Amino acid sequence: MPVKSVPIQHTSVHFRLLQQYLFLLKRYPIITKSVTSGILTALGNLLSQNLEARKKAGAIDGTGVARYAVYGLFITGPVSHCFYQLMEALIPTTDPHCIIKRLLLDRLIFAPGFLLIFYFVMNILEFKGWEEFEKKLKGSFWTALKMNWKVWTPFQFVNINFVPVQFRVLFANMVALFWYAYLASVRK
């Protein structure tokens, strides 16, 4: 007996968006993750600016939002996708210690490297020189890394061990929405 499917137009908007996202994720995984990362990273910066605007009067910096969007689109999406795929290949779930190994790989290798890339790329996108890059690193990198370990470790434990690999970038992006708001404020 054939199964009757529900026409797309009779489903909720949320369901149709989810269906479209899943289709794009399957067909174009890196592009979909990159665009999603760009949007959510920009929203994180916008959130940071809105929080700061409440403290002091100031307009939204559109170039800041654009810088974060570019970072998410060209760095966060593709790099995270490749990292999670590589992690699956290097440390398969059949490894008896995969939970610990994955977490250590993420926290001790990926997190510091990815944070360093963030500082470097943002420095370039802000048209700052090497001296300014060194100053930002010395001034806030270690603080940001320690905060990264505190904030991200429980989320990444869940993400890398229990979230299906195709959804890990999205899961991390949802957490990163608030993380980028923090980074935008700490880098100032």
C-alpha positions in Angstrom: 0.0 0.0 0.0 1.6 3.3 -1.0 2.3 5.9 1.6 0.5 9.2 1.2 2.9 12.2 1.5 1.8 15.6 2.8 2.3 18.3 0.2 4.9 20.9 1.2 2.5 23.8 1.1 0.4 22.3 3.9 3.2 22.1 6.4 4.4 24.8 8.8 7.0 27.3 7.8 9.4 25.9 10.4 9.0 22.5 9.1 9.6 23.6 5.5 12.7 25.6 6.5 14.0 22.5 8.3 13.4 20.4 5.3 15.1 22.9 3.0 18.1 23.1 5.4 18.4 19.3 5.6 18.2 19.1 1.8 21.0 21.7 1.4 23.0 20.2 4.1 23.0 16.8 2.3 23.6 18.3 -1.1 26.0 21.1 -0.3 27.4 20.4 3.2 30.3 22.8 3.2 28.4 25.7 1.6 25.4 25.2 3.8 27.6 25.1 7.0 29.5 28.1 5.8 26.5 30.3 5.1 24.9 29.2 8.4 28.2 30.0 10.2 28.4 33.4 8.5 24.9 34.3 9.5 25.2 33.1 13.1 28.6 34.7 13.6 27.3 38.0 12.4 24.4 37.7 14.7 26.8 37.1 17.6 28.6 40.3 16.8 25.3 42.2 16.5 24.3 40.7 19.9 27.5 42.0 21.4 27.0 45.5 20.0 23.4 45.6 21.3 24.6 44.6 24.7 27.3 47.3 24.7 24.9 49.9 23.3 22.8 49.4 26.4 25.8 50.3 28.5 26.7 53.4 26.5 25.0 55.3 23.7 26.3 54.2 20.3 25.3 53.1 16.8 25.6 49.6 15.4 28.9 49.1 13.6 27.9 47.5 10.3 31.5 46.8 9.3 32.0 44.8 12.5 29.0 42.7 11.7 30.3 42.3 8.1 33.8 41.2 9.4 32.2 38.5 11.6 30.0 37.4 8.7 33.1 37.0 6.5 34.9 35.1 9.3 32.0 32.7 9.8 31.5 32.2 6.0 35.1 31.6 5.0 36.7 30.3 8.2 34.3 28.9 10.8 32.1 26.9 8.4 34.7 25.2 6.3 37.3 24.8 9.0 34.8 23.3 11.5 33.4 21.0 8.8 36.8 19.7 8.0 37.9 19.3 11.6 34.8 17.3 12.5 35.3 15.1 9.5 38.9 14.6 10.3 38.1 13.8 13.9 35.7 11.1 12.7 38.5 9.5 10.6 41.3 9.8 13.2 39.3 8.8 16.2 36.4 6.4 15.2 33.7 5.5 17.7 35.2 2.0 17.8 38.2 3.3 19.7 37.6 2.4 23.4 38.9 5.8 24.5 37.3 7.9 21.8 35.3 10.1 24.1 38.4 11.3 26.0 40.6 11.5 22.9 38.1 13.5 20.9 37.7 16.0 23.8 41.4 16.3 24.3 42.0 16.9 20.6 39.3 19.5 20.5 40.3 21.3 23.7 44.1 21.2 23.5 44.8 21.4 19.8 41.8 22.8 17.9 40.6 25.4 20.4 43.9 27.3 20.8 44.6 27.1 17.1 41.1 28.2 16.1 41.2 31.1 18.5 44.6 32.1 17.2 43.1 32.1 13.6 40.3 34.2 14.9 42.6 36.8 16.3 44.7 36.8 13.1 41.9 37.0 10.6 40.1 39.7 12.6 43.3 41.7 12.7 43.5 41.5 8.9 39.9 42.3 8.4 40.3 45.4 10.6 43.3 46.5 8.5 45.6 46.4 11.6 49.3 45.8 11.6 51.5 43.1 13.1 52.2 45.2 16.3 48.4 45.5 16.9 48.1 41.7 16.5 50.8 41.0 19.0 49.2 43.5 21.4 45.8 41.9 21.2 47.4 38.4 21.6 49.3 39.5 24.7 46.4 41.4 26.1 43.6 39.0 25.8 44.4 35.7 24.1 45.2 33.7 27.3 42.1 35.1 29.0 39.9 34.2 26.0 41.4 30.7 25.8 40.8 30.0 29.5 37.2 31.3 29.0 36.9 29.1 25.9 37.9 26.0 27.9 35.4 26.9 30.7 32.5 27.7 28.4 33.0 25.3 25.5 34.2 22.1 27.2 30.8 20.8 28.3 29.2 21.8 25.0 32.0 20.2 22.9 31.8 17.1 25.0 28.2 16.7 24.0 28.8 17.9 20.4 31.7 15.6 19.5 30.4 12.5 21.2 26.6 12.6 20.8 25.6 15.0 18.0 25.6 13.4 14.5 28.6 14.7 12.5 26.5 16.5 9.9 24.9 18.7 12.7 28.0 19.4 14.7 28.8 22.7 13.0 25.2 23.9 13.5 25.3 22.9 17.2 28.6 24.7 17.7 27.3 27.7 15.8 24.3 28.0 18.1 26.6 28.1 21.1 29.0 30.4 19.2 26.3 32.9 18.8 26.9 33.9 22.4 30.6 33.1 22.3 31.3 35.5 19.5 29.4 38.2 21.5 31.9 37.5 24.3 34.9 37.6 21.9 33.8 40.8 20.3 33.7 42.5 23.7 37.0 41.0 25.0 39.0 41.9 21.9 38.3 45.6 22.4 
